[in-house]
């Protein structure tokens, strides 16, 4: 059985800025490619068991080879709010914005982002766009997986 997608490269640190409110997305089909946290490398956070803790404005960046079209990128994440603000996350493919989501739960949730990515090698960025800290709270993002699927259910 030949694989339908191949992951190459590793997660790297990248800086990003700007903010925009996201929209809610619906459920997605079964993924054909899933990148678990333990395969990532990140300099501005920590690997806590099976998740990355992202503690500042930064991005997970990975080179991915897709051998079939992707119609949804899904981020499995949770967050911690600060002063009423939750983590704002932007996903890009080869520098083109796919979409933004607000990670608005402290428990694990899946955040699907509709996309239209044809089979190719590309750079996926999952960026935390906002960060807040005070003596009473700390906004953080936790990422467990990033998945690609062929479409919506």
N, C-alpha and C positions, 0 to 999 in steps of 0.2 A: 504494500500500500504506500503510495507516494504522498508526502505531506502537501497540504494546500497552502501553507504559508511558512516562512522561515524568518526567525528573528535573528538579527545580527547587531553587533555593536553593544553598547551598554549605556546606562543612564548617566548623564553628565550634568554639571551645574551650568545654568544660564540665567542671566538677569532679564527682567521684563518690567513694564509699567503700563498704566492706563486701566480704566475701569468702565464697566457697562453692566447693567442688570441683565441677568439671563432669563430664559423662559423655561417652563417645565417641559419635560419630554416624557413620552410614553414608554412601555416595555419594549424590549428588543428580542430578536431571535437568538438562538444558541450561537455562541461565538465560534468562529473558525480559528481564531488566534487569541490566546490569552497570555499576557506578560505578568507573571507574579512578582511581588515586591522583592523577594530574595534574589532575583536576577538583576535588580537595579543597583546602581552605584550613585550615591549622592553625597556631596561634600558639606551641604548646609542642612543637616538633619541627622537622624539616627535610625538605624534599622532596629525595630522593636518586634521581635519574633517574626511575624509575617506581614508587617506593615512599615512604610516609611513615615516618619514624623517630619514634616516640613515646617520649619520654624521662622522663616523669613520670606520676603518676596524673592522667589526663585522659580526654576522650572526643572522638571524631569525631562530629559531629552534622550531619544533613542532612535537609532536607524533601524527601520523595519522593511522587510521584503514581503509584499503582498502578492500572492499568485492568483488571487481572485478579487473581484470588486468588493469593497466595504461600503456599507450604507449606514452603519452606526458604529461609533466609537463609544464604549461604555467605561466609565471610571467608577470603580468601587472605592468609596471613600467615606470618611466621617470627619467632623470638625469640632472645634471649640470656638464659641463666639467671644467677642470682647466688646463691651459697651454697645450691645445691640447689633453688632455687625458679625456676619458669618463669612467664612472663606469664599472668595470669588476666584473661580478657576477658569482659565482660558485654554482651549485645545487648538493647536495649529498643526497643519500638515504641510511640509516644505515651505514654511513661512506664511501660508494662507490660513486665515482664521476659519476654523470649522464651527466653533461656537463657544459659548460661555455658560457656566452653571454656577449656582450658589449652593455650596455644600452646607445644608441647613439642619443637620442632624448630628447628635453626638454618638448615635449608634450607626453601624455599617449600613449603607444604602448604595444602590446602583444608580448612577446618573448617566442616562443615555444621551448622546449628542448625534443627531442626524448628520450624515455627511454623504459625499459622493466622491469616493476615491477609487480610481481604476487600478488594476494590477500594476505595480511599480515598486521601486525602492524609494523610500522617502524618510524624512525626518519628522518624527512625532514629538511635539512639545506639550507638556501638561504643566501650566504655569500657575502658581499662586500669585494673584495680582495685588492683594492687599495684605497688610499685616498690621496688627495693633497690639500694644502691650501697655499695661499699667500695673500698679502695685496690687490691683484687685483682679485682673484678668489678663489672659494671653490668647490671642487668636492663633490657632494652629490648624494645619491640614494633615490628615493621615490618609495615605493611599495604599490599598492592598493589591489591586489589579487594574490593568487597562486591557480591554478586550475589543476585538474587531468582529463584527458580524455582517451578514449579507443583507439584512433588512429588518423591517418592523414586523411584529406579530399582528 
